[in-house]
Amino acid sequence: MYSLKHSNLDETSAILDINAAARMAGHTSTVITMKHYAIGEKERQNNLLKEVNNKFA
């Protein structure tokens, strides 16, 4: 059952954002959601940072 919760929250995080996934799980912050459920979130955030096109990137 928890594997379904993990995939659903990770997918929600990918589609909307980590805040929406945390609210969906009933978490008061994103820390637990990122650490235990949205396992792909850190990689998604790193990829977004790599795509920033500014002079300092």
Backbone as XML, in Angstrom:
<?xml version="1.0"?>
<chain id="A" units="angstrom">
  <residue number="1" name="MET">
    <atom name="N" x="0.815" y="-1.197" z="0.000"/>
    <atom name="CA" x="0.000" y="0.000" z="0.000"/>
    <atom name="C" x="0.862" y="1.266" z="0.000"/>
  </residue>
  <residue number="2" name="TYR">
    <atom name="N" x="1.952" y="1.246" z="0.773"/>
    <atom name="CA" x="2.794" y="2.440" z="0.819"/>
    <atom name="C" x="3.535" y="2.677" z="-0.492"/>
  </residue>
  <residue number="3" name="SER">
    <atom name="N" x="3.806" y="1.632" z="-1.262"/>
    <atom name="CA" x="4.475" y="1.851" z="-2.549"/>
    <atom name="C" x="3.578" y="2.655" z="-3.478"/>
  </residue>
  <residue number="4" name="LEU">
    <atom name="N" x="2.273" y="2.462" z="-3.379"/>
    <atom name="CA" x="1.329" y="3.243" z="-4.173"/>
    <atom name="C" x="1.346" y="4.702" z="-3.717"/>
  </residue>
  <residue number="5" name="LYS">
    <atom name="N" x="1.402" y="4.917" z="-2.408"/>
    <atom name="CA" x="1.466" y="6.275" z="-1.871"/>
    <atom name="C" x="2.748" y="6.966" z="-2.334"/>
  </residue>
  <residue number="6" name="HIS">
    <atom name="N" x="3.858" y="6.235" z="-2.311"/>
    <atom name="CA" x="5.144" y="6.793" z="-2.759"/>
    <atom name="C" x="5.049" y="7.236" z="-4.212"/>
  </residue>
  <residue number="7" name="SER">
    <atom name="N" x="4.560" y="6.345" z="-5.086"/>
    <atom name="CA" x="4.516" y="6.708" z="-6.504"/>
    <atom name="C" x="3.535" y="7.832" z="-6.771"/>
  </residue>
  <residue number="8" name="ASN">
    <atom name="N" x="2.425" y="7.832" z="-6.059"/>
    <atom name="CA" x="1.433" y="8.882" z="-6.271"/>
    <atom name="C" x="1.980" y="10.240" z="-5.831"/>
  </residue>
  <residue number="9" name="LEU">
    <atom name="N" x="2.629" y="10.301" z="-4.694"/>
    <atom name="CA" x="3.174" y="11.576" z="-4.228"/>
    <atom name="C" x="4.342" y="12.039" z="-5.085"/>
  </residue>
  <residue number="10" name="ASP">
    <atom name="N" x="5.154" y="11.120" z="-5.563"/>
    <atom name="CA" x="6.259" y="11.496" z="-6.448"/>
    <atom name="C" x="5.707" y="12.035" z="-7.768"/>
  </residue>
  <residue number="11" name="GLU">
    <atom name="N" x="4.679" y="11.397" z="-8.281"/>
    <atom name="CA" x="4.061" y="11.855" z="-9.534"/>
    <atom name="C" x="3.385" y="13.212" z="-9.336"/>
  </residue>
  <residue number="12" name="THR">
    <atom name="N" x="2.694" y="13.386" z="-8.221"/>
    <atom name="CA" x="2.062" y="14.674" z="-7.927"/>
    <atom name="C" x="3.113" y="15.769" z="-7.836"/>
  </residue>
  <residue number="13" name="SER">
    <atom name="N" x="4.219" y="15.467" z="-7.196"/>
    <atom name="CA" x="5.311" y="16.428" z="-7.083"/>
    <atom name="C" x="5.858" y="16.804" z="-8.456"/>
  </residue>
  <residue number="14" name="ALA">
    <atom name="N" x="5.968" y="15.827" z="-9.338"/>
    <atom name="CA" x="6.496" y="16.083" z="-10.689"/>
    <atom name="C" x="5.517" y="16.925" z="-11.511"/>
  </residue>
  <residue number="15" name="ILE">
    <atom name="N" x="4.233" y="16.670" z="-11.357"/>
    <atom name="CA" x="3.230" y="17.380" z="-12.157"/>
    <atom name="C" x="2.947" y="18.773" z="-11.597"/>
  </residue>
  <residue number="16" name="LEU">
    <atom name="N" x="2.724" y="18.858" z="-10.295"/>
    <atom name="CA" x="2.399" y="20.141" z="-9.674"/>
    <atom name="C" x="3.641" y="20.722" z="-9.020"/>
  </residue>
  <residue number="17" name="ASP">
    <atom name="N" x="3.894" y="20.360" z="-7.797"/>
    <atom name="CA" x="5.122" y="20.730" z="-7.091"/>
    <atom name="C" x="5.163" y="20.000" z="-5.759"/>
  </residue>
  <residue number="18" name="ILE">
    <atom name="N" x="6.269" y="20.128" z="-5.053"/>
    <atom name="CA" x="6.461" y="19.410" z="-3.794"/>
    <atom name="C" x="5.494" y="19.897" z="-2.727"/>
  </residue>
  <residue number="19" name="ASN">
    <atom name="N" x="5.124" y="21.167" z="-2.775"/>
    <atom name="CA" x="4.173" y="21.695" z="-1.795"/>
    <atom name="C" x="2.808" y="21.031" z="-1.932"/>
  </residue>
  <residue number="20" name="ALA">
    <atom name="N" x="2.358" y="20.835" z="-3.152"/>
    <atom name="CA" x="1.072" y="20.171" z="-3.383"/>
    <atom name="C" x="1.127" y="18.724" z="-2.905"/>
  </residue>
  <residue number="21" name="ALA">
    <atom name="N" x="2.232" y="18.056" z="-3.161"/>
    <atom name="CA" x="2.376" y="16.662" z="-2.721"/>
    <atom name="C" x="2.365" y="16.570" z="-1.197"/>
  </residue>
  <residue number="22" name="ALA">
    <atom name="N" x="3.021" y="17.508" z="-0.529"/>
    <atom name="CA" x="3.046" y="17.516" z="0.932"/>
    <atom name="C" x="1.643" y="17.748" z="1.491"/>
  </residue>
  <residue number="23" name="ARG">
    <atom name="N" x="0.912" y="18.691" z="0.907"/>
    <atom name="CA" x="-0.469" y="18.935" z="1.351"/>
    <atom name="C" x="-1.330" y="17.707" z="1.131"/>
  </residue>
  <residue number="24" name="MET">
    <atom name="N" x="-1.150" y="17.048" z="0.000"/>
    <atom name="CA" x="-1.916" y="15.848" z="-0.318"/>
    <atom name="C" x="-1.666" y="14.742" z="0.714"/>
  </residue>
  <residue number="25" name="ALA">
    <atom name="N" x="-0.435" y="14.657" z="1.204"/>
    <atom name="CA" x="-0.077" y="13.634" z="2.190"/>
    <atom name="C" x="-0.450" y="14.044" z="3.612"/>
  </residue>
  <residue number="26" name="GLY">
    <atom name="N" x="-0.846" y="15.312" z="3.776"/>
    <atom name="CA" x="-1.182" y="15.788" z="5.103"/>
    <atom name="C" x="0.026" y="16.194" z="5.920"/>
  </residue>
  <residue number="27" name="HIS">
    <atom name="N" x="1.151" y="16.420" z="5.245"/>
    <atom name="CA" x="2.365" y="16.842" z="5.929"/>
    <atom name="C" x="2.351" y="18.359" z="6.094"/>
  </residue>
  <residue number="28" name="THR">
    <atom name="N" x="2.869" y="18.838" z="7.209"/>
    <atom name="CA" x="2.888" y="20.277" z="7.451"/>
    <atom name="C" x="4.069" y="20.971" z="6.785"/>
  </residue>
  <residue number="29" name="SER">
    <atom name="N" x="5.064" y="20.201" z="6.369"/>
    <atom name="CA" x="6.184" y="20.760" z="5.619"/>
    <atom name="C" x="6.567" y="19.770" z="4.522"/>
  </residue>
  <residue number="30" name="THR">
    <atom name="N" x="7.476" y="20.193" z="3.665"/>
    <atom name="CA" x="7.886" y="19.348" z="2.547"/>
    <atom name="C" x="9.024" y="18.399" z="2.902"/>
  </residue>
  <residue number="31" name="VAL">
    <atom name="N" x="9.614" y="18.558" z="4.081"/>
    <atom name="CA" x="10.803" y="17.783" z="4.459"/>
    <atom name="C" x="10.530" y="16.279" z="4.423"/>
  </residue>
  <residue number="32" name="ILE">
    <atom name="N" x="9.497" y="15.824" z="5.104"/>
    <atom name="CA" x="9.181" y="14.393" z="5.152"/>
    <atom name="C" x="8.766" y="13.900" z="3.773"/>
  </residue>
  <residue number="33" name="THR">
    <atom name="N" x="8.010" y="14.712" z="3.059"/>
    <atom name="CA" x="7.563" y="14.318" z="1.713"/>
    <atom name="C" x="8.757" y="14.094" z="0.805"/>
  </residue>
  <residue number="34" name="MET">
    <atom name="N" x="9.713" y="15.010" z="0.831"/>
    <atom name="CA" x="10.897" y="14.863" z="-0.021"/>
    <atom name="C" x="11.775" y="13.705" z="0.420"/>
  </residue>
  <residue number="35" name="LYS">
    <atom name="N" x="11.926" y="13.546" z="1.715"/>
    <atom name="CA" x="12.846" y="12.530" z="2.229"/>
    <atom name="C" x="12.329" y="11.110" z="2.009"/>
  </residue>
  <residue number="36" name="HIS">
    <atom name="N" x="11.030" y="10.909" z="2.137"/>
    <atom name="CA" x="10.502" y="9.546" z="2.130"/>
    <atom name="C" x="9.571" y="9.212" z="0.964"/>
  </residue>
  <residue number="37" name="TYR">
    <atom name="N" x="8.965" y="10.196" z="0.348"/>
    <atom name="CA" x="7.940" y="9.897" z="-0.652"/>
    <atom name="C" x="8.285" y="10.386" z="-2.055"/>
  </residue>
  <residue number="38" name="ALA">
    <atom name="N" x="8.629" y="11.633" z="-2.202"/>
    <atom name="CA" x="8.911" y="12.192" z="-3.527"/>
    <atom name="C" x="10.389" y="11.998" z="-3.838"/>
  </residue>
  <residue number="39" name="ILE">
    <atom name="N" x="10.749" y="10.751" z="-4.099"/>
    <atom name="CA" x="12.162" y="10.400" z="-4.217"/>
    <atom name="C" x="12.849" y="11.021" z="-5.433"/>
  </residue>
  <residue number="40" name="GLY">
    <atom name="N" x="12.092" y="11.413" z="-6.431"/>
    <atom name="CA" x="12.698" y="12.013" z="-7.616"/>
    <atom name="C" x="12.748" y="13.529" z="-7.575"/>
  </residue>
  <residue number="41" name="GLU">
    <atom name="N" x="12.273" y="14.125" z="-6.501"/>
    <atom name="CA" x="12.164" y="15.590" z="-6.434"/>
    <atom name="C" x="13.514" y="16.289" z="-6.454"/>
  </residue>
  <residue number="42" name="LYS">
    <atom name="N" x="14.482" y="15.813" z="-5.719"/>
    <atom name="CA" x="15.802" y="16.468" z="-5.702"/>
    <atom name="C" x="16.429" y="16.469" z="-7.092"/>
  </residue>
  <residue number="43" name="GLU">
    <atom name="N" x="16.311" y="15.356" z="-7.784"/>
    <atom name="CA" x="16.855" y="15.282" z="-9.143"/>
    <atom name="C" x="16.116" y="16.236" z="-10.074"/>
  </residue>
  <residue number="44" name="ARG">
    <atom name="N" x="14.787" y="16.313" z="-9.931"/>
    <atom name="CA" x="14.013" y="17.250" z="-10.764"/>
    <atom name="C" x="14.435" y="18.684" z="-10.483"/>
  </residue>
  <residue number="45" name="GLN">
    <atom name="N" x="14.651" y="19.030" z="-9.214"/>
    <atom name="CA" x="15.082" y="20.380" z="-8.865"/>
    <atom name="C" x="16.469" y="20.681" z="-9.422"/>
  </residue>
  <residue number="46" name="ASN">
    <atom name="N" x="17.379" y="19.711" z="-9.343"/>
    <atom name="CA" x="18.724" y="19.901" z="-9.903"/>
    <atom name="C" x="18.669" y="20.100" z="-11.406"/>
  </residue>
  <residue number="47" name="ASN">
    <atom name="N" x="17.816" y="19.350" z="-12.086"/>
    <atom name="CA" x="17.680" y="19.503" z="-13.537"/>
    <atom name="C" x="17.125" y="20.871" z="-13.898"/>
  </residue>
  <residue number="48" name="LEU">
    <atom name="N" x="16.175" y="21.376" z="-13.116"/>
    <atom name="CA" x="15.651" y="22.722" z="-13.366"/>
    <atom name="C" x="16.743" y="23.774" z="-13.197"/>
  </residue>
  <residue number="49" name="LEU">
    <atom name="N" x="17.576" y="23.604" z="-12.183"/>
    <atom name="CA" x="18.667" y="24.559" z="-11.972"/>
    <atom name="C" x="19.672" y="24.529" z="-13.123"/>
  </residue>
  <residue number="50" name="LYS">
    <atom name="N" x="19.895" y="23.360" z="-13.685"/>
    <atom name="CA" x="20.827" y="23.243" z="-14.811"/>
    <atom name="C" x="20.302" y="23.944" z="-16.051"/>
  </residue>
  <residue number="51" name="GLU">
    <atom name="N" x="18.974" y="24.080" z="-16.151"/>
    <atom name="CA" x="18.363" y="24.667" z="-17.336"/>
    <atom name="C" x="18.256" y="26.184" z="-17.262"/>
  </residue>
  <residue number="52" name="VAL">
    <atom name="N" x="18.624" y="26.764" z="-16.127"/>
    <atom name="CA" x="18.545" y="28.214" z="-15.988"/>
    <atom name="C" x="19.567" y="28.848" z="-16.928"/>
  </residue>
  <residue number="53" name="ASN">
    <atom name="N" x="19.102" y="29.766" z="-17.733"/>
    <atom name="CA" x="19.988" y="30.442" z="-18.670"/>
    <atom name="C" x="20.228" y="31.863" z="-18.186"/>
  </residue>
  <residue number="54" name="ASN">
    <atom name="N" x="21.279" y="32.027" z="-17.407"/>
    <atom name="CA" x="21.685" y="33.366" z="-17.003"/>
    <atom name="C" x="23.200" y="33.462" z="-17.112"/>
  </residue>
  <residue number="55" name="LYS">
    <atom name="N" x="23.719" y="34.648" z="-16.899"/>
    <atom name="CA" x="25.154" y="34.869" z="-17.071"/>
    <atom name="C" x="26.009" y="34.082" z="-16.095"/>
  </residue>
  <residue number="56" name="PHE">
    <atom name="N" x="25.458" y="33.743" z="-14.950"/>
    <atom name="CA" x="26.246" y="33.109" z="-13.913"/>
    <atom name="C" x="26.169" y="31.598" z="-13.926"/>
  </residue>
  <residue number="57" name="ALA">
    <atom name="N" x="25.331" y="31.018" z="-14.773"/>
    <atom name="CA" x="25.145" y="29.559" z="-14.777"/>
    <atom name="C" x="26.301" y="28.832" z="-15.389"/>
  </residue>
</chain>
